[in-house]
């Protein structure tokens, strides 16, 4: 079984790849390069998050004896042709929207990782929007089939993120990644054994959210601290 992972070069994505590489061979890693843009101003807890994640991932000596490519356009036709020849299934984690030949070649064979509950929150910063709405039950991780729309495919696995009273909001992204690793390995092992993958159609679609503005993010830490204190 040959798996392609489509993602970007960020600390939590590299952590995810490291964990998958420890358990599976025949991986093709595709890094989508970020377009040059004005440097994003990070919220205070996001700065702590980045520092925390770098410290965690520095413990691992990541050596990729795999196929590894960097691309400017994840939907490039030449890349789609390459993946068609070299992969049986694709896992998508945090790229721009997948479309074109990739969707055609890998129909019902692309799995998207989503931090949040797509029945309520689709798009970006789903966990942040959950916290903003005091909807802590939606702090979950999801794998679903990828289709032509964003976060609308049939759901394969949903798993609650485990928190402790000691957790801080800057731990959230990596905790979500660890949960996604767990359910991704569960899925990949079933694929390897050629077992049937069961999924459930999304009867109702969640609202689509764009990136959360910093002025709103500033209210999240207090809400999150109150939530974990009650655990």
N, C-alpha and C positions, 0 to 999 in steps of 0.2 A: 504494500500500500504506500503510495507516494502522496505526501501532503504538502501543499503550498500555504505559507502564512504571509498574508498581506498586511503590513502595518507601517509604523513610522519609528524613527530613532528617538524615542523618549525612554526615560529610565524604567517606567513601569512596563512598557512594551518589551524592552530588552529582558527584564525580569521574567516576563511571561515566556519569551522564546527560550531562555535558559532552562526553565522548568520543563517545557515541552521537549527540548532537545535531550534532556536527561533520560527521557522515557521512550523517545521515538527516533528512529533513523529515517532515511529517505525524505528529509525535509528540504524544501526550497523556500528560502526567506527572501521576501520582496519588501524592501524599504522604500516607501514613497517619500521623496525629498520634499521638504516644506518650501513653498514659494516664498521668495524674499518679500518681506513686508515690514512695516513699522513694528519695532519691538514692542511686544505686549507688556503693559504695566500690570504686574502681578499684585494680587491682594497679599496682605501680610502672612496669612496662614498658607497661601500657595508658595510663598518663598520658603517657609518652614517645610512644606511638603517636598519641594524639590531637593532641599538639603538632606532631609530624612531619607528620601528614596536613593539618593546618590550614596549615602552612607551604607544603606542596606545592600545595594547591588555591588558595592566595592568589595564585599566579602567573597564574591564569586569570581572565579577566573573563567571568563566566558571565552571558549574557543569554539568557533563554528567550523566544523569539518563538513560543512553542508554547502549546497548551492546558495550563494548569497548575491543578490542584485540590488542596485539602487536605481530608481527610475524617477523621472520628473512627472510622468503621467501614468497613473495606475491603470488607465483605460487604453493605453497604447495598443494598437492592433498587433504589433510585432510581439509585445509581451504576452498578449492573449494567445497567440499562436505558439509561443514558447511554452507557456503553462499547459496548454492543451496536450503537448507532447510529453511533458515531464511530471504532470500531477494528475492524481485521480480525484482529489477533493481539495477545496480551498477553505481556509479559515481567515476571516477578515476581522481586524481589530484596530479601529480608529483611523481608517483612511477616508479619503473623499468618496463620494457616492460611486458605487460600481455600476457600470452600464456597458452597452455595446456588446462586443464579441465575447467578453468574459461571461456575461449573463447567458448568452446563447450557448457557448461551449459547455458551461458548467451548470446547466439547468438542474435544480434540485440537488446540487453538489457543492453549493457554497453556504457556509455557516457564518453568521455574523454574531459577534460578541457585543452585548449591550449592557452597560452599567445602569441598571434601573429596570422599571417595569414598563414595557412598551404599551401595555393596556391603558396606562395613564400618562406616561411621559415618553415621547419620542424625540429624537434629535439630540441636542447637545446639553451637557451639564444636567443630566436627568436626576442624579442624586442631589445636586444642589437645589434643584427645583422642588424635589421631594421635601427636603429640610425646610425650605422657604414656606411650603404649605403645611408644615408640621405633620407630614405624611410619612412617618418613620417606618411604617410597614412596607413602604415601597423602596426601602434601601436593600435591594436584592440585585442579583446578577443573572443575566439571561443569555441563552443561546437560542437563536432562531434561524430558520432558513432565510437566506437573503433573496429578496425579489426586487422588482423594478422601483418600488417606493421605499421610503426610509423607515426602517423598523416596523414593517407591517407583515413580515413573513410568519409562517406557522412556527409556534414556539415548541422547542424540543426540551429544554431544561430551564427551570427557574430555581434559584437557591438563595435563601436568606443569608445576608452577610452577618457573621458573628462578631459582636462587639463586646467589649468589657468596659467597666466604669473608668478604667485607666486610659481608654482610647481618646485621642484628640482628633479634631476634624482633619488635620493634615495627614493622619493615618488612613483616611477613608479610601483614597485612590488605590493604594497598595493592597488594602484589605479586599477591595473589589477585585483587583487583579488576582489575588490568591484564590478567591472564590471562583473566578473564571478559569483559572488553571485546573481546579478540581473538576469542574463540570466538563471542561474541554477534554481532559484525559479520559473521563468517563465515556464521552462521545467517541473519541478516537479509538478507544479499545473495542467498542462495539463495531465500529467500521472495520477495524482490523480483522475481527472475527466474522465479518460479513453478516452481522445480525441486523435485523430490521430496525430502522430508526423511526420511532413513533413521535408524532407531533400533533399539536392542537392548533386549530385555526383561531386567529384573533377575531372574535365576534364583534367586539367594539374596539375601535382604534383610539389610542391616547392622543392627547393634544400634542402638536409639534412645538417644541421649544427651541429657540436659538440660544446662542451663548449668553450666559448671565452677566449683566453689567456689574462692575466692581461696587457700585453704590448699593446694590442689593446684596452682593456677597458679604459685605461688611456686617450684615445682620445674622449671618448663618452660625458663626462660632458659638454665640451665646445659646442659640436654640439647640445646637448639637450637644453642648456641654450639659444642658438641662436633661436631654434625652438619655445620655449614657449614665448620668448620675442616678437615674431611677432604675437601672438594670440590676 
